[in-house]
Amino acid sequence: MPYRLTAPAPGWTATTDVVVVGSGVAGLTVALNVRRAGLRATVVTKAMLDDGSTRWAQGGIAAALGEGDTPEQHLDDTLVAGAGLCDEDAVRTLVTEGPDAVRRLIAVGAAFDQDEDGSILLTREGGHHRRRIAHAGGDATGAEISRALVAAVRNDPGIELIEHALVLDLLTDADGHAAGLTLHVMGEGQRDGVGAIRARAVVLATGGMGQVFSATTNPAVSTGDGVALALRAGAEVADLEFVQFHPTVLWLGAEAEGQQPLVSEAVRGEGAHLVDASGERFMLGQHELAELAPRDIVAKAITRQMQLRGTEHMYLDGRHFGAEMWEHRFPTILASCRAHGIDPVTDLIPVAPAAHYASGGVRTDLTGRTTVPGLYACGEVACTGVHGANRLASNSLLEGLVFAERIAADLAARHAAGDLPERAVDVAAALDARTVPLLAPEARADIQRLMSRGAGVLRSAESMAATAEGLAVLAREASAYLDEGKPADPRVETWEAANLHLVATALVTAAARREETRGCHWREDFPDRDDARWQHHLVTTLDADGHPCVQG
Ligand SMILES: Cc1cc2nc3c(=O)[nH]c(=O)nc-3n(C[C@H](O)[C@H](O)[C@H](O)COP(=O)(O)OP(=O)(O)OC[C@H]3O[C@@H](n4cnc5c(N)ncnc54)[C@H](O)[C@@H]3O)c2cc1C
């Protein structure tokens, strides 16, 4: 039986063909492409259209566009980073369809950096054996992609845009097919408060879940809502334990929480070195690619050095670039460092790992279909199998693009075949599901601290048991308040806290189950990769009591 968040009954209803949740690269690409198939699209987004992770992407988008590069070489690098858990068909789809998907993005209006002959400039990032990362505005790739896609959707009268609207739960019809969703619109006017949107299909493009940790590169909207919604709707999620910690996030002090500025891998790609306080390069001899080793290797090496030396950060040295290169190639990073009192032209940059990317998510097939009929997922919220145990740098924007296009193609084909009918949904009956107690807004910071302490870069059975117990205490408190007739009010902060709690609990359950070290999952008590026991995916669903239950 599905679950849902405690919320008032919908006070208004709207109808569309395809409702897309989220307005990053994935959601907006779905919306633009389903429109080409003659379907109406409604995009619902939590804050402003450009408030997801997409806008923050710096380094670029990976695709075999360069001379001598091939999808096969991109496939090889992706499989190596994924540490034995990539779904090869999904990777092959990504790398084969990727170059044309980038060209289509350019046709929509995204302007990538070019040389004097008009060829796209390509850089290298960790784990890539070739220069294959296209970038825009130097280090402002995501901002340019977001700008182009937002302009395109705003120009299409067939796409309805609902900003400042938090999607709560899925609606299904009597056959269990997705038939719309409930949402809370934060605004004034006809659509204020909780409402329902009926649709023939629902696409989740809600991005990542970095906010379950204290320090993250992800913006405030990345609270794992799509994964939580999918779990409550009965969908399978997979690979949640594989959270990538970006090795080089600007260190702002031990007490810093929430979104922290990233110092892109491209800075290392252009030749910056990781050094300790004495200026010694500690990545040499650890990996053939040194500072450009895959992210998990670099994050672990930095964490080891921090432990060895009892410090809270290491340093990135890009002083040899000189002022001109910093200003032209990395203007965003230069500005954010300077805003925090560090001048990369003359100073070492203090860096430490922080939660960056969710390799796992809502399980999908190659057309983006989840295990709930009519519910699709793409972008960071999805687990297509492309990333395996670790994402290769700059594959995520590409994954969002390629699989969003595939979802739109699947919806178009179903529509053409008469297999995408309007769904009859009795909203009141569809909401007849068990409700999840909401958590007080203050629980958000408690969850983040618990997760960073026990389920971050370094994990052990002991640390994760402590985290799981801390999360269980928060759940018991919420239930006790409910029993006493003093439940947390249904509102954005308490819905988000409930989503964070569910995602954190599912993540730590999977991470505790996987007794090995693989990709970005690092167990201090099981330091080796163990293919005999663990070369498979862990799949999570909710059990009859609404608790995350891991199979595999
Ligand atoms: C600092 C930073 C740098 C990065 N650099 C790169 C890079 O160089 N290359 C690369 O490939 N990747 C990079 N990434 C990762 C990449 O940006 C993301 O994986 C990608 O943009 C995700 O796109 P998306 O469309 O899936 O989600 P997002 O862009 O995160 O969008 C999610 C959307 O869902 C909305 N949403 C969430 N929950 C709800 C809800 N309940 N109701 C309604 N709306 C909701 C959000 O408001 C948002 O609009 C970077 C990420 C960060 C944070």
Ligand as a Chemical Component Dictionary entry (heavy atoms), coordinates in Angstrom:
data_LIG
# 
_chem_comp.id                   LIG 
_chem_comp.type                 NON-POLYMER 
_chem_comp.pdbx_formal_charge   0 
_chem_comp.three_letter_code    LIG 
# 
loop_
_chem_comp_atom.comp_id 
_chem_comp_atom.atom_id 
_chem_comp_atom.alt_atom_id 
_chem_comp_atom.type_symbol 
_chem_comp_atom.charge 
_chem_comp_atom.model_Cartn_x 
_chem_comp_atom.model_Cartn_y 
_chem_comp_atom.model_Cartn_z 
_chem_comp_atom.pdbx_ordinal 
LIG C1  C1  C 0 28.270 22.887 -7.918  1  
LIG C2  C2  C 0 27.961 21.810 -8.916  2  
LIG C3  C3  C 0 28.776 21.638 -10.021 3  
LIG C4  C4  C 0 28.505 20.635 -10.951 4  
LIG N1  N1  N 0 29.287 20.541 -12.070 5  
LIG C5  C5  C 0 28.943 19.648 -13.034 6  
LIG C6  C6  C 0 29.627 19.611 -14.280 7  
LIG O1  O1  O 0 30.545 20.390 -14.522 8  
LIG N2  N2  N 0 29.227 18.692 -15.187 9  
LIG C7  C7  C 0 28.204 17.817 -14.976 10 
LIG O2  O2  O 0 27.888 17.001 -15.841 11 
LIG N3  N3  N 0 27.532 17.853 -13.806 12 
LIG C8  C8  C 0 27.858 18.751 -12.845 13 
LIG N4  N4  N 0 27.151 18.791 -11.686 14 
LIG C9  C9  C 0 26.009 17.899 -11.526 15 
LIG C10 C10 C 0 24.866 18.395 -12.396 16 
LIG O3  O3  O 0 24.809 19.804 -12.316 17 
LIG C11 C11 C 0 23.548 17.819 -11.932 18 
LIG O4  O4  O 0 23.637 16.433 -11.766 19 
LIG C12 C12 C 0 22.478 18.111 -12.978 20 
LIG O5  O5  O 0 22.437 19.482 -13.269 21 
LIG C13 C13 C 0 21.146 17.642 -12.457 22 
LIG O6  O6  O 0 20.167 18.092 -13.350 23 
LIG P1  P1  P 0 18.670 17.728 -13.052 24 
LIG O7  O7  O 0 17.878 18.344 -14.138 25 
LIG O8  O8  O 0 18.543 16.286 -12.817 26 
LIG O9  O9  O 0 18.371 18.421 -11.634 27 
LIG P2  P2  P 0 18.501 19.922 -11.124 28 
LIG O10 O10 O 0 19.179 20.810 -12.087 29 
LIG O11 O11 O 0 19.042 19.847 -9.739  30 
LIG O12 O12 O 0 17.005 20.386 -11.052 31 
LIG C14 C14 C 0 16.116 19.791 -10.138 32 
LIG C15 C15 C 0 14.840 20.556 -10.194 33 
LIG O13 O13 O 0 13.830 19.898 -9.432  34 
LIG C16 C16 C 0 13.159 20.856 -8.624  35 
LIG N5  N5  N 0 12.556 20.146 -7.492  36 
LIG C17 C17 C 0 13.161 19.365 -6.565  37 
LIG N6  N6  N 0 12.247 18.860 -5.707  38 
LIG C18 C18 C 0 11.047 19.336 -6.110  39 
LIG C19 C19 C 0 9.721  19.200 -5.624  40 
LIG N7  N7  N 0 9.407  18.457 -4.556  41 
LIG N8  N8  N 0 8.729  19.852 -6.267  42 
LIG C20 C20 C 0 8.983  20.622 -7.345  43 
LIG N9  N9  N 0 10.223 20.779 -7.857  44 
LIG C21 C21 C 0 11.228 20.151 -7.247  45 
LIG C22 C22 C 0 14.245 21.844 -8.266  46 
LIG O14 O14 O 0 13.709 23.050 -7.803  47 
LIG C23 C23 C 0 14.953 21.951 -9.608  48 
LIG O15 O15 O 0 14.257 22.798 -10.488 49 
LIG C24 C24 C 0 27.410 19.780 -10.750 50 
LIG C25 C25 C 0 26.591 19.940 -9.632  51 
LIG C26 C26 C 0 26.854 20.950 -8.718  52 
LIG C27 C27 C 0 25.952 21.117 -7.546  53 
# 
loop_
_chem_comp_bond.comp_id 
_chem_comp_bond.atom_id_1 
_chem_comp_bond.atom_id_2 
_chem_comp_bond.value_order 
_chem_comp_bond.pdbx_ordinal 
LIG C1  C2  SING 1  
LIG C2  C3  SING 2  
LIG C2  C26 DOUB 3  
LIG C3  C4  DOUB 4  
LIG C4  N1  SING 5  
LIG C4  C24 SING 6  
LIG N1  C5  DOUB 7  
LIG C5  C6  SING 8  
LIG C5  C8  SING 9  
LIG C6  O1  DOUB 10 
LIG C6  N2  SING 11 
LIG N2  C7  SING 12 
LIG C7  O2  DOUB 13 
LIG C7  N3  SING 14 
LIG N3  C8  DOUB 15 
LIG C8  N4  SING 16 
LIG N4  C9  SING 17 
LIG N4  C24 SING 18 
LIG C9  C10 SING 19 
LIG C10 O3  SING 20 
LIG C10 C11 SING 21 
LIG C11 O4  SING 22 
LIG C11 C12 SING 23 
LIG C12 O5  SING 24 
LIG C12 C13 SING 25 
LIG C13 O6  SING 26 
LIG O6  P1  SING 27 
LIG P1  O7  DOUB 28 
LIG P1  O8  SING 29 
LIG P1  O9  SING 30 
LIG O9  P2  SING 31 
LIG P2  O10 DOUB 32 
LIG P2  O11 SING 33 
LIG P2  O12 SING 34 
LIG O12 C14 SING 35 
LIG C14 C15 SING 36 
LIG C15 O13 SING 37 
LIG C15 C23 SING 38 
LIG O13 C16 SING 39 
LIG C16 N5  SING 40 
LIG C16 C22 SING 41 
LIG N5  C17 SING 42 
LIG N5  C21 SING 43 
LIG C17 N6  DOUB 44 
LIG N6  C18 SING 45 
LIG C18 C19 SING 46 
LIG C18 C21 DOUB 47 
LIG C19 N7  SING 48 
LIG C19 N8  DOUB 49 
LIG N8  C20 SING 50 
LIG C20 N9  DOUB 51 
LIG N9  C21 SING 52 
LIG C22 O14 SING 53 
LIG C22 C23 SING 54 
LIG C23 O15 SING 55 
LIG C24 C25 DOUB 56 
LIG C25 C26 SING 57 
LIG C26 C27 SING 58 
# 
